[in-house]
Amino acid sequence: MPVRRITAAFVLFLSAGAVLAQDGIRTERVRFPAGASGTAITGEIVGRQSVSYVLGASAGQTMTVSLRPSNLSTYFNVYAPGKGPGDEAIANSGLTGPPSVPELNRFSATLPASGDYTISVYMMRSAARRNERSDYTLDIAITGITAAAPRQGDALVPGTNFHATGEIPCARYEGQPMASCRFGVIRRGNGEATVRVFWPDGDVRNIYFENGKATSSDSDAGITSEKRSDLNMVFIGTNERFEIPDAVIYGD
């Protein structure tokens, strides 16, 4: 299925036969391995169980989701930031084609907004009532640098999608002295930004800021941050460390 931009014409409503059973909803946060733009998740659901996978993405990036279930009554819905099971979905894999044709049980689109998207895996009501089981693999990828328009007065660096570029102190491994890494930042105003850090070996790390604070990244490790004057000390897992000035997030 070709990548397409989401518009109102693509907004899909859940059909009566594909309504997600609300019993046994489990929520999991998705984080990609270091340097990766996607991951494959294996899981299982029984009867009315469902799993909501939550992951952050930025406007202008492309999300691709595909589901490979053992039970052909298994589908997924994709929800925009701030929405979830019970709300209107932006995509319903049950309306793209049967799981017996795997390439059709797929979603790929350019994202219109930044935030946490939810991918809900569930079984059709008929299968759920029979307490059937489904083992599945869910492939999720987020690719591309955000293409958000620059906020007023914040021009792009020529030839890039970034509002600023430069170097910041960084360390990738535990016990490693701080070194310098190149970065590019995309600002959306009010302290919301994506900082893309380029490791010397070519790998990248995306760090997402909300209200001036680092809240998530594309790593599968947890993130913490602390403020020291106008400097954001960001820690990802027990290894990665970054020093990101407020000026990177807000501009001069």
N, C-alpha and C positions, 0 to 999 in steps of 0.2 A: 504494500500500500504506500503510495507516495506521501512524503511529508507535506502537510498542509497547515495553513494558518487557521486557528480557531476563529470562527465568526459566529454570529447569532444563528446562522443557518445550520451550523454543525451541532448546536446544543441539542442533546438527545434526552428524552424523558424515559424513565423506567416504565416498561410495559407491565400490565397487571400480572402476567405470567412470570416476570423476571424480578419481582419485588424481593428485596433482600430480607430474609428473616432476621429479626432483631435479637434473637436469643444468642448468648454466647459470643458476643463481639469482643475480639482481642485486638489491641493496638500495639504495633511495633514501629519503632523509629528506624529508618533505613539510613545507613551510612556506607559509602563506597570504600573499598580498600584504597590505601595510599597510592596516588598516582593514577587511579582508575576512573573512568567516566561511567561505569555501570557495575552491576552485580547480578548474580543469579541466586534467587532465594528458593529453597525447598521447604515445603510445608504440607500439612494435611488438615482437612476439616471433616467433620462428621455431622450429618443432619443439619440442624439450624445454626451451627457454628459459622463464624466468618472471621476474617482477619483484615484489619485496616492497617495498611502500610503507609507511613507518613514520611515524606522527605521534602526538603527545601529545594527550591529552584527559583531562577530569576527570569523576569520577562525577557523574551528574545531567545532564550535557550530552547532546545528541542528535547521533548520527552518522548521516549519510545518504550512501550510496554508490550510484552507478549506473554501468553499463558500456555503452558503445556500440562494439561490435567489428565489423570487416569480415568476420571469420570466425566463423560461428555456433557453432563449437566452443570459443569462448573464454569463460572464466568467471572469477569471483573468489571467494576465501575471506576471511573476516574472523577474525582471531585476537585473543584477549584479551592483556593485558600479560603478558610473560614467555613467550609461546608464538609459534609460527611454523609454516611448512610442515613437515609430518610429525607435527604435534600435532593434537589435536582442535580443530576450528573452531567458533566460535559462530554462523557463518552460511556457507552455501555457495550462491552465486547459481545454480548449476546445478540446485538443488532448488526454486528459486522459480518457474521457468518458462523457456521457451526464449528465447535472445537475439533471435529473430525477433519477439518481443513485448517491446520495450524496457522498457516500464514495469514488467515483471515481473522483469527482470534488475537488481534493486535491493534495497538493504538500508537500513532505517531503524529505529533503536531508541534508547532511553535507556540510557546506559552505566552499568554497575553499579560500576565501579572506575576509579581514576585510574591513568594510566601511558601507556606507548607501545603503541598498537594497530598491528597489521600487516594490510595488505590485499594479498593475493597474487593477481596476474593470471597466468593460465596457460591452456594448451590441453588438451583431453581427450587421453587417451593415444592413441586411434586417430588423431587429427589430428597429434599430436606424432610418432608413428612415421612418418607420411607426410611429415614435415618441412614441414608447411604453415606459412603465414605469416598473421599477423593484425595489422592496424593498428587502434588503438582510442583512444577518449577515455574517461578515467576521471574522473567528477565526484565530488568529496569535499567535504562540508560538516560543520562542527561548530558547533552553535548552542546557545544557552541558557547561563545562569549556573549553575554547579554547585549542586546542591540537597543537598549533604552535610549531615548533621546536625551541629550544633555539638559540639565536643569538650567534655568535662565541665568545667563552670565557665566556659565561654566562650559567653556568650549572644549572640544575634543582635541587631543594631541594629534597633529596631522598624521594621516596614514594608519590610525588605530581607532579602536572603539573605546579607548580609555580617556578619562578626564585629566589624569595625571600619571606620570611614570617616574621611576627613580629607583632608589635602593633603600632597604630597611635592614636592621640587624635581624639575623635568623640563625637557628640551629636545628638540625634535623635529628640528631641522635643524642641519647642521654650521655651527659658528661662532655659533649662536644662544645668547645668555645664558640661564642657568637661570631658569626661571619656576616657577609653582606649578600643579600639576594635582590635581584631585580623584581620590581612589582609594577602592576598597572591597576588602577582603581576606576570603577564605574560608580558614580554618585547619583543618587536619586532624590536627594534632598532630605532634610530633617534627620540626618544621621543614618540614613539607610544607604548602604553601599556594599559592593562586592570588591574585595581586594584579592587579586590573583598574584600569587607569589611564584616566581620561577626558580626552582632549585638549579644549582650549577650543572647537574647531570641531565637537565631537560625536563624532568618531571615538574608538575605544577601542584599548587595547593590553593583552593578557593576558600576564602574566609568571608562569611556573611555577617554584616553589621546591621543592627536595628537600634534606632534611638542612640546611636553613637557607641553601642556596645557589641562586641563580638558574641554572637548567639549560636552559630553553627558553622559547619564546614563540610567539605565533600569527603572527609575522612570517616572511617568507621569507628574512630576513637572519640571519646568525649572531649568537650572543649570547656575551658575555664578562662576567665580574664580578670584582671585587676587594673585599677587606674592609679597611676603615679603622676600627679600633676596633669600635664597634657599628653601623657604617654600611655598607650594601651598595651599592657603586658598580656599576651595571648599564649595559652598553653594548650596543645592538642595531644591528648594522651599523656604519656610520661616522657616523651622524647622531643616533640617539636615545640620550639619557642620562637616568638616573634615580638618585636617592639614596633608598634605602629602609632605614629603621632596622630593627634586629633586633626592636624592639618591635612592628612591624607584622606580622612573621612569627610571633613566639612569643606575643605578647600581653604584658600587664604582669606 
